[in-house]
């Protein structure tokens, strides 16, 4: 899954693809580099980010999704709003990537259920301005499992089919670095829930902190692409359904390597 942020303030590449034509062009480039899905988002979810209006989010994502879909691209919409999801599906999106797992907008599960598209339910404890304060766990893997299980039950009660659901442990969302590493190390426990897993580690803060210089300065976001590759290879080998990344070509190569190793065991 390649990322197209149609925002001025995303943590890694905010502003680069803000123009719809540039965003469509970039999405097509990601497909050429090996992306199976292009994830289009119009609202930054970086820590501390302020929410944009519904109207602004729609204006950002709808033309990009429509433009990519017309080119035959499999498109995901990255949104927490049911109305944005509804419009996006109408414009051609075939997956809704909801970082709130249906908690931010109670209408989201019903919209997804009616659409029949895939639905990424991410582990989430609150919006960007509060999420760091909620990174408190006894056993992060057990608690993420439990909270995702409750979210799945909730969205299915609203009509979402089991076959539509993809789970995301929400690396970096109400998680500190040790929480993220534990979730990656124990991904098999998340897989036991029985749903495809999407992993989004690309350029996140915990990688930059791992690679900090001698003075403790974290590596810049784009400087953690090699570390992202390592995570991609590891989670692909462990059976992840999808990885969400900014730099597609090398990550697609890493997935192919992991698949070759897995295939050699057969």
N, C-alpha and C positions, 0 to 999 in steps of 0.2 A: 504494500500500500504506500503510494507516494503522496506526499503532503503538498497541498497548494493552499497557503494562507492568504486569503483575500482581506488582509487587515494591515493597518499601519503600525501595529504595536505587538505583534507576536514575538516571542522571546528570541527566536532564531533568525527569522527572515522577514520580520514585519516591514511592509512597505514595498518589498521587491516585486510583488505580483498584484499590487492593489488595483491596477488598471485591468478591466475584464479581458481585453485582448491579450495583454501580457500573461494573465493567469491561464487563459485557454492555451496559449502557445507553450507555456511551461508545463501544463498538464500533458500535452501531446509529447513533449520532450521526455517526460517521466515514463510514459508508455513505451517510447522507443528504447529507453534505458532498461526496461524490464518490469515496470510496474503492472500488476494485474488489476489494481484498483487505484483510482485517484480520489483522494479524500479532500473535499473542498470545504473550508471553514471561513466564516465571516465574523467570528468573535473570538478574540484571544482569551485563552484560559490560563495564561501564565499567572504565577502567584502575584496577587495585588492588582490584577487587571480589573478595570471598571467595565460593567456591562454596556453594550450598545443597545439602541432601540430596536424593536422588531422591524421597523421600516428600513432602518439602515442595514441590518443583517440581511434582509431579503434583497435589497438593492445590490449588495455585494455578491451574494452567492448565486442568485437565480440565473443571471446571464452566463455565468461561467459554467454552471452545471448544464444548461441548455446547449451551450456551444460545444462542450466536450461530448455530451451524449449524442449530438448530431454527427459527431465524428466516430461513433461506435465505441467510445470509451466507457468502461464500467466505472460508474461514479458513486462515491459515498458522500453524504453530507454530514459534516461535523457540526452538530447543533444540539442545544438543550431545549429548543422551542418546538412545540407541536406544529404550529402554523408554518414555520420554516421547513420542517420535515415534510408537511403536506405539499407545499409548493415545490419543494425540491424533487419529490417523487413524481409530481406532475411534469416537471421539467426533464425527467429522465433518470434521476438517481435510483439506484437499486439496492442501497444500503443506508441505514441511518445509524450514525456513530454518535451516541448520546453519552457524553462524559458524566452526566448525572445519573445515568441508569433509570431515568423516569422520575427522579425526585424533584427536579427543578420545575417541571411542568406536568401536572397530573393528567393532562389530555394526551400526552405523548404515547403511552401504550395503546390507547384506542386508535390513534392515527396510524401507528405502525401496524396494528392488527388488521385494520381495514385495507392497508396497502399491500400486505403480504410480503414486503421486502425483508431482508435480513436486518437484524437489530443488535447493535453492539451495546451491551449493558455493562457499563464500567462501574467499578467500586468508587464511591464518592461520599464524602461527608460534609460537603459545603462548598459555597462559591469561593472564588479565588481570593477574596479579601479576608477570608476566615480560615482557609483550609490548613495553613501551617500550624495554627493553634490546636487543630484537631488530630494531629499526628501522635496520638497517645494509644499505645497498645500493650497488652500483656504478651500475647502470642499473635503477631501480626498475621501470619498465614491462617491460623484458625479463625481469627476474627474476620478477616477478609472473606474467607470461605462462607462463614455464617451469614455475613451481611449480603453477599452476592446471592446466596441461596434464598434469602428473604426477598430480595429484589426480583429474582426469577419467579418466585411464587406470586408476587404481586402483579407483575406484568402479564403473567399467564392468566391470572384471574380476570384481567381486563381484555382477554381475547388473543393475546400474542401466542402463536403456536410455538411449541418446543423446537420445531425445525427452523424457526426464524432466529433463534437466540445464539449470539456469540458473546463470550465473556471477556472482560478486560480487567486485570487486577488494579489498574490505575496507578502505575508507577509515577511517583512524584506528586500525586494528588493526596494531600493529607498523609504523606509518608516522608520520613527522613531517610538519609542514605542507607542506614542499616536495615530499615524496613524494606526498601527496594531490593537490596541484595538478598534478604531472606526470601522474599517472594520469588526471585529468580532461581535461587538455590533449591527451592522446594516446589517448583512448578508442577511436579508430578502430583502433588496434593491438590492443586487447583484443577488439574486435568481430571481428577477423580470425580469432579462434579458432573462430568459427562457432556460438556459443551465445548465447541471449538474455542480456542483461546487466541486473542489478539494481544500482542505485546508492543507497547510504545515506549521505547527507551531512548530513541534518537535525540541526541544533543541535549539531554536533560541534565539538570544541575548536579545530580549525584555522580555522573561521569566526569564532569569538569572538576569536581572536588576530589575525586579519586586521583586525577591526573594533575593535581595542583603542583605548582613550582615549589622550590625550596623555601620560599618566603610565605607559602601558604596561599598564594593567589590562585584561584581556580583557573583551569584551562578555559579559554573562550569557547563558546558554544560550537562554532565550526571546527574547533581544534579537537573535538571529541569524536569525530567521525570514525576514526580507527577503532576506538573503544566501542562505538555503536556496532561496528562490524563484528567484533568479538561476541557481543551479546546476541546479535542476530544468528550467528553460527551456532551458539550454544542453545538458544531456545528453539531454533529450527530442528536441531538434532534431538531436542527433547519433545518434539511433536507439536509446536505452536502452529496454529492454523494460518496466522498472518503476522507480519511485523510492519509497523507503521514507521516510515523513515523519510528523511529529507533527501539524502544522497542515494538515489536508487540503484545505479548500476553496480557498485561494489557490493551492496547488500543483496542484490539479486544473485550475484556470483556466490556470495557466502551461503545463500539458501541452496544453490545448486550443489555446492561442495557437501553441505550437510546431507542432502538427499542422496548423493553418491555414496557417502559413508554408510548411511542407513541401508541403502540398497545392497551394499556389499555384504551385509549381515544376513540377507535373506537366503 
